[in-house]
Amino acid sequence: MTVETRYAHSPSAVAAMSTSQLRDAFVADLFAPGEVRGVYLHHDRILALGVSPLAEPLDLPVPDQVRARTLLQRREAGVINVGGPGRVVADGSDHPLAHTEALYLGRGTEQVRFVSDDAADPAAFYVFTATAHVDLPTTRIAREQMNVVEIGTPDASNHRTLHQCIIEGRTRSANIAFGFTTVHSGSAWNTMPPHTHDRRTECYLYFDLAEADRVFHIMGEPDETRHVVLADRQLVASPSWSVHFGAGTGPYSFVWATAGENAAYDDMDAVVTADIR
């Protein structure tokens, strides 16, 4: 297990950062075969993990950053499988997860194990955790149980499909909103036009990119933007004051996950595209 700590940064500090400093502050590589890797963010105390089991299962670790008996003693988690078929065993209950199927793990879940069905086509579990104030039931979220929303247009190069997995009115959480978006063929932009939400931190995990493709992810204040370039299965964290949108050189999807003051999906402040600098 390797878990890095990332501290919070102000808008003025980010505006003065170099490319390498931006990457050190906001970008993380979470996936390595047979390992658990993570990043602990002082932005809203988010802990994000990549769990990559091969022939042997991997257990949910307890990083020193959370100082808890079990990781979910005071936390809840959203899980999505961005690899081959696998299973999550939570307190003895088996939850199979195919590619892009999801799971909500409630506060107080004690034993969590991650399994790949085939080491030659391993699962890759993205685990997004945040502090929770209430116990809610563990819930498997198959594709047919997600709320699917079509958004954008081909003419605007932002046609995409949102799959809302953990969201108010469907799968409940204390603090997390969680799902994934697939950009349609011929479109490039995600989350365009963009927004901020000063009450929550958001993380993007880009996945299903070809090896040669990249996503140019835009961050920073709307009138003082910066960018980082991301490959398959790389995570970028977006502070509450920052925009978060990007464009890819080829087909891609991304997991979006927020935590902070509330779990309301539509709690956002629109940014006028013409005002972006």
N, C-alpha and C positions, 0 to 999 in steps of 0.2 A: 504494500500500500504506500502510495505517495500522494500527499495532499499539500498543495502550496497555499500560502496565505496572500491575499491581495488587499491592500488598504484602500480606503476611499480617497478620491481626488476631486478637487474643485474645478469649476469651468476654466478659471484662469490658469491653473496648473496644466490642464489638458491642452489648452491652446498653445502652450509653450513646449510641448513634448515633441521629440523626434519620433521617427517611425519605430525604432527599436524600443523606445520608452513607452509608446502607446501599446505595443505588443506585450511588453513585460507587465503592463498594468491591467490589460483588459482581455488578452487572448490566451486561451489554454488548449493544450493537447491532452485530451482525457482518455484516449483509447490506445492500449498496447496489449497484444495477445497474452492471455494468461494473467493479466494484472488488473488491479483496481487503482485508478488515478483520480485525483479530484482537485478542486480549487475552492477555497473558503474565502468568501467575499465579505469585507466589512460593509459593503453596500447591502443593507437590509439583512445581514447575517445569513446570506444564502450559501449553501454548500452544494456544489454540483459534482457528480461522480460519473466516470465511465467505467463500466464493469464488463470485462471481456473474457468470459470463461472459455476454455478449450475442452480437453478431455475431462478435467477435474472441475467440479463446481467451485464457485467463489462466494464467500459469505460477505454480507454487508458489514464493513468495518466500523470502528468507533474512533475517528480521528481525535487526537488530543485537543484540537481546536474547539470541540463542542463540550468537553469535560462532562460526559454523561456515562451512565452505566451501559446503555444501548444507544445507537444513533437516533432512534425514533422515540426516545424517552420523552423529549419535549418538542419533537418535530413531526412533520408529515412529509410525504414524498409523492412526486409524480414520476412514473417510470415509463419509458417507451423503448421498444426494441428497434434499433436501426440496422440490425444485421440479419443473420439467418435465424431460423426458428429456434426457440428456446423456452425456458420455463422459469418462473419465480415461485419459490416455495416460501410462503409467509406463515409462520407459526403453524406449520404442518399442513397447510392448505396449498394445493398445487394450482398454479395459474399459468396455463400455456399462453405464450405470446408469439405470434407470427410477426413478420416484418411490419412495422408501424402500428402494431397493437399496443395498448397502454394499460397501465395499472395505477390505481391510487392506493397508497399505503397510509393508513391512519396512525395518528399519534398513539404510542403505546405498543405498537407492533414490536415484538422482541427478537425473533429469529427470522432472518431473511437470507435465502440462498438463491444464487443465480446459476442456471444450468443451460448449456448449449446442447441441442438435440444431436448435432453432428459437428465434431471438432474440425472437419474439413470445410464446413460452412457455418462458422461459429456465430452465435448471437452476439449482439453488442448493445448492452443496456445503458441508456442514459438515465441517471437518477438525479432529480432536482428536488432538494429539500429546503424547507423553511420552518421557522418556529411556528408552533400551533398552540391554540388556547382551548381546544375542544377535541374530544375523541370522536372520530367518525369512522364508519366501517370501511375496511379494505374492499375495493371494487375493481373488477376486471372490466376493461373498456374495449370491446371488440369493434371492428370497423363499422358494423351496422348500428352500434350504440352511440357513435359520435354524431355531433351536430355538424352537418356539412353546409358550408356557405360558399357560393361562387361570387367572386369579386373582381373588379377591374375589367378591362377590355383589351382585345388584341390591338386595336388602334393606338392605345396608350402604352402598349408593351408591358402591361402589368396584369394580365389575365391570370388568375390563380384560384386555387381551391383551398379553403380553410377547413381543417378538421379540428373541431373544438372538443377536447377530451375531458378536461376538468374545468367546469364552468358552472356558474350559478344557474339554477333551474334544471340542471342535469346531474352530473356527478359533483357532489358537494365537496368543499374543502374549507379549512379555516382561513387560509392565507394565499393559496396558490391558484393562479389561472394558467392553463397548460394545454398545448395542442401543437399541431404542425400544419404547415402550408406547403403546397406543391405548386411551383410556377409552371404554367402551361407552355408547351412547345411553341416557339416563336416569340414568347415574351421573355423579358429579362428582369424587370423591376419587381421587388417585393416591398410591401408596406409603403406603397406610393399612391397618393400623397402621404407624407409621413406625419408623425405626431410625437409628442412627449407625454409623460404622465408623472407629474411631480410627486406623486404619492407612492410610486412603486419602482423597483428596479426590474429590468427585463434582460434575459439572456437569450441569445440565439445560438443554436447548434445547427450548423449547416451539414447536410448529409446527402447521400446519393449523387455526389458529384463524380464525374469521370476524373481519372488521375491527372489529366492535363488541364482540367478546367479550374477556374477560380471565381470567387465572389468578391467584388469590391464593395465592402461594407462601410457605410458612411455613419459617422458618429460626431458628437460635439454639440455645442449650441447651434441653433438654426442659422445664426449669422456668423458663425465661426467654426465651420465644419472641418473635420479631419477624416482620414480613411485608413482602414487596414485591409489587407488582401488575405483571404481565407481559403483553405483547401478543405477537402472532404473530412468531415467529423471534427472540425475545429469549432471551438466555442468562443463567443465574444460577449462580454458583459456590457450593458448599457446603463449608466447611472440615470437616476430619475429625471435629471434636467436635460438629458441628451436625446437627440434624434437617433433613430435606428432604422436604417433602410439600406438597400443595396441592389446590385445588379450582377448577374452571372454571365460568364462566357459560354455557358452551355446549360443543359437541364439540371435542376437541383430542387431540393426541398430544405426546409429548416424547421426545427422545433423552436417554438416560442414559449417562454415560461416567465411568469412574473411573481413577485412577492413584495409585500410592503404593508401599506396602510389598509388595503382592502383587496378583495378578489374579484371586483367588478370588471368584467372584460372591457366594457365600453367606457371606463374611466380614463379618458385620454383628452389631450388638448391638441387640436389640429394645427398643423403648420402649413401655411400657404406656400406652395411650391415656388412661386415667384419671389418669396422673401428669403429663400435659402442662399447662403453665401459660402 
